[in-house]
């Protein structure tokens, strides 16, 4: 069997090989950086979640004579509209923890 021996590359070919190796190194590093960024983003989202929520029983106390007119969800808030003796009141709660986050009262001018 005869072995073929590759001739030594010319200086132009050697420069071209060097440039191609450099471009391949840059492309490989860029790809590795992109893959690691995606994995970091996925890991962040997985570990940032609060997990499964435990069902809790919460009793909200309403003023005497108040009645619930409407309820709704706005983003991550639970909105409850109340009629308190002819005055309208809106209360907001965090949808995840059910803690009160705000209260807005509407009254008529005398």
PyMOL commands that place a pseudoatom at each C-alpha (Angstrom):
pseudoatom trace, name=CA, resn=UNK, resi=1, chain=A, elem=C, hetatm=0, pos=[0.000, 0.000, 0.000]
pseudoatom trace, name=CA, resn=UNK, resi=2, chain=A, elem=C, hetatm=0, pos=[1.109, 3.444, -0.735]
pseudoatom trace, name=CA, resn=UNK, resi=3, chain=A, elem=C, hetatm=0, pos=[0.564, 6.306, 1.631]
pseudoatom trace, name=CA, resn=UNK, resi=4, chain=A, elem=C, hetatm=0, pos=[-0.185, 9.715, 0.283]
pseudoatom trace, name=CA, resn=UNK, resi=5, chain=A, elem=C, hetatm=0, pos=[1.749, 12.435, 1.961]
pseudoatom trace, name=CA, resn=UNK, resi=6, chain=A, elem=C, hetatm=0, pos=[0.138, 15.851, 2.141]
pseudoatom trace, name=CA, resn=UNK, resi=7, chain=A, elem=C, hetatm=0, pos=[2.466, 18.540, 0.932]
pseudoatom trace, name=CA, resn=UNK, resi=8, chain=A, elem=C, hetatm=0, pos=[3.334, 21.428, 3.244]
pseudoatom trace, name=CA, resn=UNK, resi=9, chain=A, elem=C, hetatm=0, pos=[0.759, 24.249, 2.922]
pseudoatom trace, name=CA, resn=UNK, resi=10, chain=A, elem=C, hetatm=0, pos=[1.806, 27.440, 1.244]
pseudoatom trace, name=CA, resn=UNK, resi=11, chain=A, elem=C, hetatm=0, pos=[1.939, 30.614, 3.369]
pseudoatom trace, name=CA, resn=UNK, resi=12, chain=A, elem=C, hetatm=0, pos=[-1.423, 31.736, 1.927]
pseudoatom trace, name=CA, resn=UNK, resi=13, chain=A, elem=C, hetatm=0, pos=[-2.981, 28.399, 2.820]
pseudoatom trace, name=CA, resn=UNK, resi=14, chain=A, elem=C, hetatm=0, pos=[-1.490, 28.502, 6.315]
pseudoatom trace, name=CA, resn=UNK, resi=15, chain=A, elem=C, hetatm=0, pos=[-2.949, 32.001, 6.835]
pseudoatom trace, name=CA, resn=UNK, resi=16, chain=A, elem=C, hetatm=0, pos=[-6.344, 30.774, 5.588]
pseudoatom trace, name=CA, resn=UNK, resi=17, chain=A, elem=C, hetatm=0, pos=[-6.222, 27.769, 7.965]
pseudoatom trace, name=CA, resn=UNK, resi=18, chain=A, elem=C, hetatm=0, pos=[-5.390, 30.081, 10.865]
pseudoatom trace, name=CA, resn=UNK, resi=19, chain=A, elem=C, hetatm=0, pos=[-8.294, 32.389, 10.004]
pseudoatom trace, name=CA, resn=UNK, resi=20, chain=A, elem=C, hetatm=0, pos=[-10.718, 29.468, 9.697]
pseudoatom trace, name=CA, resn=UNK, resi=21, chain=A, elem=C, hetatm=0, pos=[-9.571, 28.052, 13.067]
pseudoatom trace, name=CA, resn=UNK, resi=22, chain=A, elem=C, hetatm=0, pos=[-10.060, 31.466, 14.702]
pseudoatom trace, name=CA, resn=UNK, resi=23, chain=A, elem=C, hetatm=0, pos=[-13.575, 31.807, 13.218]
pseudoatom trace, name=CA, resn=UNK, resi=24, chain=A, elem=C, hetatm=0, pos=[-14.453, 28.271, 14.372]
pseudoatom trace, name=CA, resn=UNK, resi=25, chain=A, elem=C, hetatm=0, pos=[-13.182, 29.076, 17.878]
pseudoatom trace, name=CA, resn=UNK, resi=26, chain=A, elem=C, hetatm=0, pos=[-15.292, 32.261, 17.981]
pseudoatom trace, name=CA, resn=UNK, resi=27, chain=A, elem=C, hetatm=0, pos=[-18.369, 30.400, 16.691]
pseudoatom trace, name=CA, resn=UNK, resi=28, chain=A, elem=C, hetatm=0, pos=[-17.907, 27.608, 19.250]
pseudoatom trace, name=CA, resn=UNK, resi=29, chain=A, elem=C, hetatm=0, pos=[-17.484, 30.027, 22.154]
pseudoatom trace, name=CA, resn=UNK, resi=30, chain=A, elem=C, hetatm=0, pos=[-20.531, 32.027, 21.050]
pseudoatom trace, name=CA, resn=UNK, resi=31, chain=A, elem=C, hetatm=0, pos=[-22.618, 28.863, 20.844]
pseudoatom trace, name=CA, resn=UNK, resi=32, chain=A, elem=C, hetatm=0, pos=[-21.438, 27.720, 24.280]
pseudoatom trace, name=CA, resn=UNK, resi=33, chain=A, elem=C, hetatm=0, pos=[-22.273, 31.134, 25.731]
pseudoatom trace, name=CA, resn=UNK, resi=34, chain=A, elem=C, hetatm=0, pos=[-25.769, 31.079, 24.181]
pseudoatom trace, name=CA, resn=UNK, resi=35, chain=A, elem=C, hetatm=0, pos=[-26.490, 27.548, 25.425]
pseudoatom trace, name=CA, resn=UNK, resi=36, chain=A, elem=C, hetatm=0, pos=[-25.299, 28.406, 28.935]
pseudoatom trace, name=CA, resn=UNK, resi=37, chain=A, elem=C, hetatm=0, pos=[-27.459, 31.573, 28.956]
pseudoatom trace, name=CA, resn=UNK, resi=38, chain=A, elem=C, hetatm=0, pos=[-30.533, 29.520, 28.030]
pseudoatom trace, name=CA, resn=UNK, resi=39, chain=A, elem=C, hetatm=0, pos=[-29.760, 26.919, 30.703]
pseudoatom trace, name=CA, resn=UNK, resi=40, chain=A, elem=C, hetatm=0, pos=[-29.260, 29.635, 33.317]
pseudoatom trace, name=CA, resn=UNK, resi=41, chain=A, elem=C, hetatm=0, pos=[-32.593, 31.237, 32.355]
pseudoatom trace, name=CA, resn=UNK, resi=42, chain=A, elem=C, hetatm=0, pos=[-34.384, 27.887, 32.605]
pseudoatom trace, name=CA, resn=UNK, resi=43, chain=A, elem=C, hetatm=0, pos=[-32.771, 27.122, 35.967]
pseudoatom trace, name=CA, resn=UNK, resi=44, chain=A, elem=C, hetatm=0, pos=[-33.652, 30.568, 37.280]
pseudoatom trace, name=CA, resn=UNK, resi=45, chain=A, elem=C, hetatm=0, pos=[-37.290, 30.110, 36.336]
pseudoatom trace, name=CA, resn=UNK, resi=46, chain=A, elem=C, hetatm=0, pos=[-37.441, 26.627, 37.844]
pseudoatom trace, name=CA, resn=UNK, resi=47, chain=A, elem=C, hetatm=0, pos=[-35.896, 27.577, 41.171]
pseudoatom trace, name=CA, resn=UNK, resi=48, chain=A, elem=C, hetatm=0, pos=[-37.622, 30.970, 41.399]
pseudoatom trace, name=CA, resn=UNK, resi=49, chain=A, elem=C, hetatm=0, pos=[-41.117, 29.478, 41.408]
pseudoatom trace, name=CA, resn=UNK, resi=50, chain=A, elem=C, hetatm=0, pos=[-42.678, 29.180, 44.787]
pseudoatom trace, name=CA, resn=UNK, resi=51, chain=A, elem=C, hetatm=0, pos=[-43.672, 25.591, 44.177]
pseudoatom trace, name=CA, resn=UNK, resi=52, chain=A, elem=C, hetatm=0, pos=[-47.097, 24.242, 44.826]
pseudoatom trace, name=CA, resn=UNK, resi=53, chain=A, elem=C, hetatm=0, pos=[-49.243, 26.442, 46.963]
pseudoatom trace, name=CA, resn=UNK, resi=54, chain=A, elem=C, hetatm=0, pos=[-50.849, 25.021, 50.048]
pseudoatom trace, name=CA, resn=UNK, resi=55, chain=A, elem=C, hetatm=0, pos=[-54.580, 25.508, 50.270]
pseudoatom trace, name=CA, resn=UNK, resi=56, chain=A, elem=C, hetatm=0, pos=[-55.401, 27.830, 53.122]
pseudoatom trace, name=CA, resn=UNK, resi=57, chain=A, elem=C, hetatm=0, pos=[-58.677, 28.866, 54.678]
pseudoatom trace, name=CA, resn=UNK, resi=58, chain=A, elem=C, hetatm=0, pos=[-58.881, 32.616, 55.110]
pseudoatom trace, name=CA, resn=UNK, resi=59, chain=A, elem=C, hetatm=0, pos=[-61.847, 34.512, 56.480]
pseudoatom trace, name=CA, resn=UNK, resi=60, chain=A, elem=C, hetatm=0, pos=[-62.121, 38.168, 55.498]
pseudoatom trace, name=CA, resn=UNK, resi=61, chain=A, elem=C, hetatm=0, pos=[-64.265, 40.251, 57.794]
pseudoatom trace, name=CA, resn=UNK, resi=62, chain=A, elem=C, hetatm=0, pos=[-66.673, 42.643, 56.092]
pseudoatom trace, name=CA, resn=UNK, resi=63, chain=A, elem=C, hetatm=0, pos=[-68.248, 45.670, 57.743]
pseudoatom trace, name=CA, resn=UNK, resi=64, chain=A, elem=C, hetatm=0, pos=[-71.723, 45.149, 59.163]
pseudoatom trace, name=CA, resn=UNK, resi=65, chain=A, elem=C, hetatm=0, pos=[-74.379, 45.360, 56.448]
pseudoatom trace, name=CA, resn=UNK, resi=66, chain=A, elem=C, hetatm=0, pos=[-71.853, 45.094, 53.599]
pseudoatom trace, name=CA, resn=UNK, resi=67, chain=A, elem=C, hetatm=0, pos=[-72.493, 42.885, 50.624]
pseudoatom trace, name=CA, resn=UNK, resi=68, chain=A, elem=C, hetatm=0, pos=[-70.230, 41.725, 47.817]
pseudoatom trace, name=CA, resn=UNK, resi=69, chain=A, elem=C, hetatm=0, pos=[-71.296, 43.223, 44.486]
pseudoatom trace, name=CA, resn=UNK, resi=70, chain=A, elem=C, hetatm=0, pos=[-68.655, 41.809, 42.127]
pseudoatom trace, name=CA, resn=UNK, resi=71, chain=A, elem=C, hetatm=0, pos=[-65.366, 39.955, 42.159]
pseudoatom trace, name=CA, resn=UNK, resi=72, chain=A, elem=C, hetatm=0, pos=[-62.682, 39.765, 39.516]
pseudoatom trace, name=CA, resn=UNK, resi=73, chain=A, elem=C, hetatm=0, pos=[-59.037, 39.086, 38.792]
pseudoatom trace, name=CA, resn=UNK, resi=74, chain=A, elem=C, hetatm=0, pos=[-56.631, 41.746, 37.527]
pseudoatom trace, name=CA, resn=UNK, resi=75, chain=A, elem=C, hetatm=0, pos=[-53.145, 40.384, 36.898]
pseudoatom trace, name=CA, resn=UNK, resi=76, chain=A, elem=C, hetatm=0, pos=[-52.032, 38.765, 40.137]
pseudoatom trace, name=CA, resn=UNK, resi=77, chain=A, elem=C, hetatm=0, pos=[-54.647, 40.585, 42.215]
pseudoatom trace, name=CA, resn=UNK, resi=78, chain=A, elem=C, hetatm=0, pos=[-58.119, 39.552, 43.346]
pseudoatom trace, name=CA, resn=UNK, resi=79, chain=A, elem=C, hetatm=0, pos=[-60.544, 42.490, 43.254]
pseudoatom trace, name=CA, resn=UNK, resi=80, chain=A, elem=C, hetatm=0, pos=[-63.712, 42.540, 45.378]
pseudoatom trace, name=CA, resn=UNK, resi=81, chain=A, elem=C, hetatm=0, pos=[-66.296, 45.306, 45.060]
pseudoatom trace, name=CA, resn=UNK, resi=82, chain=A, elem=C, hetatm=0, pos=[-68.434, 45.894, 48.142]
pseudoatom trace, name=CA, resn=UNK, resi=83, chain=A, elem=C, hetatm=0, pos=[-71.590, 47.867, 48.835]
pseudoatom trace, name=CA, resn=UNK, resi=84, chain=A, elem=C, hetatm=0, pos=[-71.261, 49.201, 52.373]
pseudoatom trace, name=CA, resn=UNK, resi=85, chain=A, elem=C, hetatm=0, pos=[-74.431, 51.043, 53.367]
pseudoatom trace, name=CA, resn=UNK, resi=86, chain=A, elem=C, hetatm=0, pos=[-74.816, 52.719, 49.970]
pseudoatom trace, name=CA, resn=UNK, resi=87, chain=A, elem=C, hetatm=0, pos=[-71.107, 53.530, 49.589]
pseudoatom trace, name=CA, resn=UNK, resi=88, chain=A, elem=C, hetatm=0, pos=[-68.971, 51.552, 47.160]
pseudoatom trace, name=CA, resn=UNK, resi=89, chain=A, elem=C, hetatm=0, pos=[-65.652, 50.116, 48.284]
pseudoatom trace, name=CA, resn=UNK, resi=90, chain=A, elem=C, hetatm=0, pos=[-63.062, 48.156, 46.291]
pseudoatom trace, name=CA, resn=UNK, resi=91, chain=A, elem=C, hetatm=0, pos=[-60.664, 45.845, 48.107]
pseudoatom trace, name=CA, resn=UNK, resi=92, chain=A, elem=C, hetatm=0, pos=[-57.710, 44.124, 46.445]
pseudoatom trace, name=CA, resn=UNK, resi=93, chain=A, elem=C, hetatm=0, pos=[-55.925, 40.986, 47.576]
pseudoatom trace, name=CA, resn=UNK, resi=94, chain=A, elem=C, hetatm=0, pos=[-52.788, 39.222, 46.375]
pseudoatom trace, name=CA, resn=UNK, resi=95, chain=A, elem=C, hetatm=0, pos=[-53.990, 36.196, 44.380]
pseudoatom trace, name=CA, resn=UNK, resi=96, chain=A, elem=C, hetatm=0, pos=[-51.175, 33.945, 45.649]
pseudoatom trace, name=CA, resn=UNK, resi=97, chain=A, elem=C, hetatm=0, pos=[-51.191, 34.719, 49.373]
pseudoatom trace, name=CA, resn=UNK, resi=98, chain=A, elem=C, hetatm=0, pos=[-54.707, 36.235, 49.694]
pseudoatom trace, name=CA, resn=UNK, resi=99, chain=A, elem=C, hetatm=0, pos=[-53.319, 39.060, 51.823]
pseudoatom trace, name=CA, resn=UNK, resi=100, chain=A, elem=C, hetatm=0, pos=[-55.045, 42.430, 51.550]
pseudoatom trace, name=CA, resn=UNK, resi=101, chain=A, elem=C, hetatm=0, pos=[-53.086, 44.852, 49.351]
pseudoatom trace, name=CA, resn=UNK, resi=102, chain=A, elem=C, hetatm=0, pos=[-55.365, 47.852, 49.150]
pseudoatom trace, name=CA, resn=UNK, resi=103, chain=A, elem=C, hetatm=0, pos=[-58.702, 49.481, 49.799]
pseudoatom trace, name=CA, resn=UNK, resi=104, chain=A, elem=C, hetatm=0, pos=[-60.461, 52.175, 47.785]
pseudoatom trace, name=CA, resn=UNK, resi=105, chain=A, elem=C, hetatm=0, pos=[-63.596, 53.880, 49.124]
pseudoatom trace, name=CA, resn=UNK, resi=106, chain=A, elem=C, hetatm=0, pos=[-66.091, 55.868, 47.097]
pseudoatom trace, name=CA, resn=UNK, resi=107, chain=A, elem=C, hetatm=0, pos=[-68.406, 58.263, 48.902]
pseudoatom trace, name=CA, resn=UNK, resi=108, chain=A, elem=C, hetatm=0, pos=[-70.815, 60.895, 47.657]
pseudoatom trace, name=CA, resn=UNK, resi=109, chain=A, elem=C, hetatm=0, pos=[-70.118, 64.524, 48.430]
pseudoatom trace, name=CA, resn=UNK, resi=110, chain=A, elem=C, hetatm=0, pos=[-72.524, 65.974, 51.019]
for i in range(1, 110): cmd.bond("trace and resi %d" % i, "trace and resi %d" % (i + 1))
show_as sticks, trace
zoom trace
